[in-house]
Amino acid sequence: MNFYALADKAIAEQVLSHEECLSVLHCPDQHILALLDAAYQVRYHFCGRKVHLHMLINAKSGLCPEDCHYCSQSKISTADIEKYPLVSQQKLLEGAKRAKATRSLRYCIAISTRGATDREIDYIASAVRRIKQEVDIRICCTVGIISQEKARRLYEAGVEQLNHNLNTSERYYPEICTTHTYQDRVNTLLAARRAGLKLCTGAIFGQGETESDIIDVALALRELHPQSIPVNFLLAIPGTPLEHTNALTPYACLRILCLMRLLNPSQEIRVSAGREVHLRSLQPLALYPANSVFVSGYLTTPGQDYRETWQMVEDLGFELEECAEAL
């Protein structure tokens, strides 16, 4: 397969066929650098050499009534994690200041929930207003399944973006969650967009999905045209139903990232949870298709220290983008 021909199609914003997508996922190991270079041509065309850092805070941990099989915070998880209600607004502000110090473009406020209550929405909105007065940083929130009216309240408070991942294909979704549907997630994203919010939505790979599922969710994300696409690789956390699932290799992760770039050429592709575990020493190569990373940990698991990420970006000859022009 001529991967540069696929790059040309992506730059022309033409969708790849199913067979072309499979060719990316089947790229032989000895051709992985050619695939990465082809994906990089697309990344460079639309995104240049800039990298966006993002940092999140788990503002409410555990106690979730959902049964998402990958999640340590779900009602069926026995994972040994810290559980606590909403943190103070002062702690949310301090987190924003830490995110700014890490040179992060965006600060993500996440809560464990099926869907934020009116009280939680008002509380977060109040905290965001305070953050925006004191810290020059963009705000993203992940607050579960919410209505357009709740999304509008976040938008009016200064939240720019809502995160709500599709997580996997519509076909495979019932295998990883039974307490809400794939369509519930799509509806939340559409409600957020109607409220004025930009969208952050991605997937978790390595959950036992097929190659067709990988392609289907990548195409679904293309149709939604979100601002940001987090690409997560399953962290098989002890105490969750997927604790013994581990089918990923560094090259498999790179192939998936390349496919995501070729199918979503102009989006912010963020290499997210699991990058440290599954990409290991090949982490720098992920920034050829991706142009964004999380730093300093995830919801209930640690991550790469932001200073190491700075060094990785510098060694690649890329440039960190901090709060400046709008994306």
N, C-alpha and C positions, 0 to 999 in steps of 0.2 A: 504493500500500500504506500502511495506517495502522500506522506503526511503534510507536505507543503501544499499540495492541492487542497487538502482539507482546511488548512490555514487560510488559503485564498478564499474558499467558500465562506469561512467564518468572518473574514474581514469584509466580505461583500454582504454579510448578514443573511446568508442563505443557510437553511437548516440542513444538517447532515442526515443522510438516510440511516435506517436501522443497521444496514450492513456496514456502512462507514463507521458508525458508532462502535459496532462489534470489533472492527479492525483496530480501533484505538485500544479497546480493552484486551485485545489479543496481541498487542504489540510484542514481538519477541524481545527478550532481555537485551540482546546485542544491538537493538535499534532504539532503545529507550532514550538515548541522548538525542536522536533525530526527532523523536516525538516531542520531547521537551523543547527543542529548539523551534519546532513548528508552532507549538502552543505559545511559546514566548513571542513569536512574531505577532500573534494576535494580541497578546497582553500588551506588548510595546506599542502597537498601533493605537489601541484605545486608552491605555492607562500609563504609557511611558514607563519610566524606571522607578516610580514612586511606590512606597509601601506605607500602608496605614496600620498603625497599632491600635488595638482595642483592649480595654480592661473591664472586667465585670465584677459586680458585687452580688453575692447571694444574700439578698436582703431579708429573706424569710426561708428557712431551711427545713426540709422534711414536712411531715404532717399533711401530705398531699393525698386526696381521695382517689386519684387515678391509678391505673395499673400498668403504666408504660413499662415494658419489660426491661428496658435498658437503664432505667433510672433508679438511682440509689435513694431517691426521696419519695418513691411511690408507696402506696399503702401495702403492697405485697413484698416490698424490700425488707430484708433483715440486715442490710448493710450497717456497719458501725460508723454512723455519721453524727455530726452535731445537729441537733434539732432546736429551733428557736423561732419565736414569732417575729414580726416586723421589727427591724432594728430602728434605733432612734434616727431622727432626721439629722442630728449632728453627725452620726456615724456615716450616713449617706453623703453628707457634705465632705467629710474627711476622706471618704473613698474617692470622691471626685477630684479632690486635691492630689491624692496619690496618683490617680490616673493621669492627671495633667503632668505630674513630675516624671512619669514614665514616658512622656512624649506621646501619649495616646491621643488619637484623633477623636475617639468616642468612648464614652463611659456608659456601660450597660447595667441597668438596675433590673435584677431578676427576682421574682418571688415564686415559691413553690405553691401551686394552687391549680384547681380546675379552671377557675376564672376569678379575677380580682373582684372583691365586693365594692360597693359604693364607697364605704369608709376607706378601704385600701387605696382606691383610685384617688380619692381626695387627699389622703395622706401623702401619697407619692407625688401628686401634682404640687402640693405645698412644698415638699422637699425640693422638687425640680426648680420651682420658682426661686428658691433661695440659692440653689447651686448656680443658676444662670446669672444671678446678681454678683456672685463672687468668683466664679471660675469660667474661663473661656474654653469651654469644651462642649462637644455635641453629646446629646443624651439619647439613648435607646432604652426601651423598656420591654421586658418579657413578662407578661402578667396573665398568661393563659387565655382562655376563650372569653372574648369580651364583645360588647355591642359597639355599634357606631357611635352611640351617645357617650359611652365611656372613653372610647378612643379620642373623641373630640375634646373631652376634658383634658386628656393628657397633652394633646396637640396645643391647646390653648395655653397650657402651663409652660410650654417650651420644649416638649419632647419632639424630636425630629423624626424618630424612626421606631417602628414596632417590630420586635422579633417574635416570630411564631413559626417554627420549622415544620415543613411537611414531614420530615423524618424518613420517609420511604415512599414507595409507590402506592398508589391507591389499591392495587391488587393485594399487596403484601401487608397493608396496614393492619388488618384484623389479627395478624399473627403477632404483632408487637403491642397492641393496645385494644382493649374491648370496652372501655368505659366512655370513650367518645370516638367519633369517626374521622376519617380523612376529610370528609366534606365539612365537618365542624371547623377544622383548621383552615380550609380554604375560605369558608365564610368569614372567619375572624380577619383574615388578611384583606379580603375585599371590603369589609366594614372599616378597617383601619385606613385603607386607601381613600375611601369615600370621605372619611373624617379629615383628610389632609396629610396623614402620616405617610412617610416613605416606608417601604417594606424591607425587612431583613428576614429571609427564610431560606433554609437549606435542608440538609439531610444528614443522616447518620449511616455510614457504610460499614459493612462487616457484621450485620445482624442476621445473616443467613439468607439474604435476598439473592435472587438470580441476577445474571447479567442483564436480562430484559428489565428487571425491576430498577436496576441502576440507570439504564437508558430512559425508562419511563419517567422516573422522578426528575432526571435532568431536563427532559423535555417539558415536563409540567412546570418546572421552575422557569424555563425559557418563556412559556406562555404567560406566566404571572409578571415577568419582567421586573423583579424586585431591584431595589438599590444594592443590596448586599446579599451574598449567598455564602453562609457558613458551611464548610465541608468538614464534617466531623467523622472520626473513625472510632468505632465502638471501643470504649473502655469497659472491659468485662469485669465489672466491680463485684467482688464477693458479696453474696447475699441478694443478688438480683437474678432473675430467671436466665439471663444470658451470661452468667459468670464464667461458663466454660466455653464460650464461643470465641474463637480466635483464628480466623481464616485469612487474615490480612498479612501481606508482606510489604516491605518498602516500595517495591516496584508496582505492586497492585495499587497502592495508594497514589503513586505518581500517575499511573494510567487514568485513575478516576479523576484526579485534579485536571489532567490534560483534557479529558472529555468534557468536564464542566466548563473549562475555558472555551473550547471549540463550539460548544452549544450555547454558551452565554458570553459572547465575545466582549461586550462592553461593560459587564457588571463587575462589581467588587467581589472577587472570589477570595474568601477568607479561609485559610487552613487553620482549623480550630481544634477542638478536643481530640486527644489521641495522637496528635502529631509527634509528640515527644516519644510515645511508646511504640508507635508503628513505623514511623519514618526513621527514627533513631539517627544514625550518622548521616543520613541522606536528607535531613531536614532542609538544608539550604536549597536543594534542588526544587523543593516545593514552591519557591518564590519565582520560578520561571513561568509556571502557569498561574499561580496565585499572586495577588498583590496586597494581601492583608493577613495579619496574624493576631491571635489573642496572646496576651502576655500575663505572666504572674498568676496562672491558675484558672480553674474553671469553677463550677458550682460546688462540688464536694471533693475535687481532686486537685493536686498541685500541678503546676506547669512550669515552663521555662522562665527563669528570671529575666526581667526586662533588659538588664544590662547585657546578658548573653544574646538576646534578640537584637539589640542595638549593634553588637559586634558582628553578628551574622549578616545583617543588612549592609553594614559598612564593608565587610569583606567581599560581598557580592558586587560592590560598586553601585548599589541602589541608594535611594534617597528617602528618608523619612518625611512623610507629609503630616504636619500638625495642623491645628485649626487655622485655616486661611480661607481660600476661595471655596465656595460651595461646590459640592460634588455634582 
